Amino acid sequence: MRDAAEWHSFINLLKRYRTRQPINGVIMTISVADLLSDSAEARFAQASALRERMAELHPADPVFTSRFM
């Protein structure tokens, strides 16, 4: 994930403006081109980074995923 600074700015905005109500949902997308061209290690690293970011948003809540193709 190349945009860590933007992500942390987004988290700070959520903390500032959504203090009384958590966000209602999250949609994360992954580039198909990256999935096809990246190595297995790069895909694993990207998946790990996405899991970490989801944990930052919902530290104790269950996470339900959907896959659309």
C-alpha positions, -999 to +999 in steps of 0.1 A: +000+000+000+017+031-012-005+058+003+000+054+040+000+091+047-033+096+029-048+066+048-037+080+082-051+114+072-084+097+064-084+079+098-078+113+115-107+129+097-129+100+108-118+104+144-125+142+142-159+142+124-174+108+133-169+109+170-205+099+179-212+074+151-189+049+135-187+046+097-215+025+082-193+004+058-161+002+038-155-008+002-120-018-007-109-025-042-079-043-056-065-038-091-070-068-113-039-058-132-019-060-099-034-093-090-024-107-124+011-092-126+023-091-090+043-120-074+027-142-048+048-123-022+035-089-034-001-102-033+004-115+002+019-082+013-010-063-001-036-086+016-017-081+049-018-044+045-055-044+038-062-066+069-042-041+090-062-012+076-095-029+083-083-036+119-076+001+123-112+009+113-129-018+133-107-030+161-133-051+179-162-054+154-168-084+132-158-079+095-180-094+068-166-096+033-182-098-001-165-105-033-179-092-066-164-100-099 
